Amino acid sequence: YSSHSASIMTEDEEDWEDYVKGGYHPVKIGDEFSEGRYVVVRKLGWGHFSTVWLAKD
């Protein structure tokens, strides 16, 4: 996930190193899931075990 290089991490954000196999799934605004049914709008929040995204149906 390469767009992190332009971002300055704060303790309010997850570590980019966690976006690996077995970690967080990399998601970007505009990504589509379930054959385009769901479109990612924005990140709502994150914790140490998950990230919550808002998607429109």
KAGIWO-V572432 format. One record per pair of residues at least 12 apart in sequence whose C-alpha atoms are under 10 Angstrom apart, sorted by the first residue. I is the first residue (numbers start at 0). J is the second residue. D is the distance in whole Angstrom. If there is no record, write none. Layout:
# KAGIWO-V572432
i:I j:J d:D
i:I j:J d:D
This chain:
# KAGIWO-V572432
i:0 j:15 d:8
i:0 j:16 d:9
i:0 j:18 d:7
i:0 j:19 d:9
i:0 j:24 d:10
i:0 j:25 d:7
i:0 j:26 d:9
i:0 j:27 d:10
i:1 j:15 d:9
i:2 j:15 d:10
i:2 j:27 d:10
i:3 j:15 d:7
i:3 j:16 d:10
i:11 j:44 d:9
i:11 j:45 d:9
i:11 j:46 d:10
i:12 j:44 d:9
i:12 j:45 d:8
i:12 j:46 d:9
i:13 j:44 d:10
i:13 j:45 d:7
i:13 j:46 d:8
i:13 j:47 d:8
i:13 j:49 d:10
i:13 j:50 d:9
i:14 j:47 d:10
i:17 j:47 d:10
i:22 j:47 d:10
i:22 j:48 d:9
i:22 j:49 d:9
i:23 j:47 d:10
i:23 j:48 d:8
i:23 j:49 d:7
i:23 j:50 d:7
i:24 j:49 d:9
i:24 j:50 d:9
i:25 j:50 d:10
i:26 j:39 d:8
i:26 j:41 d:10
i:26 j:42 d:9
i:26 j:50 d:10
i:26 j:52 d:9
i:27 j:39 d:7
i:27 j:40 d:9
i:27 j:41 d:8
i:27 j:42 d:9
i:27 j:52 d:10
i:28 j:40 d:6
i:28 j:41 d:6
i:28 j:42 d:8
i:28 j:52 d:9
i:28 j:53 d:9
i:28 j:54 d:9
i:29 j:41 d:8
i:29 j:54 d:9
i:30 j:54 d:9
i:31 j:54 d:9
i:31 j:55 d:10
i:32 j:54 d:9
i:32 j:56 d:10
i:35 j:56 d:9
i:36 j:54 d:9
i:36 j:55 d:8
i:36 j:56 d:6
i:37 j:53 d:9
i:37 j:54 d:6
i:37 j:55 d:6
i:37 j:56 d:5
i:38 j:52 d:10
i:38 j:53 d:9
i:38 j:54 d:5
i:38 j:55 d:5
i:38 j:56 d:7
i:39 j:52 d:7
i:39 j:53 d:6
i:39 j:54 d:4
i:39 j:55 d:7
i:39 j:56 d:9
i:40 j:52 d:7
i:40 j:53 d:5
i:40 j:54 d:5
i:40 j:55 d:7
i:41 j:53 d:5
i:41 j:54 d:7
i:41 j:55 d:10
i:42 j:54 d:9
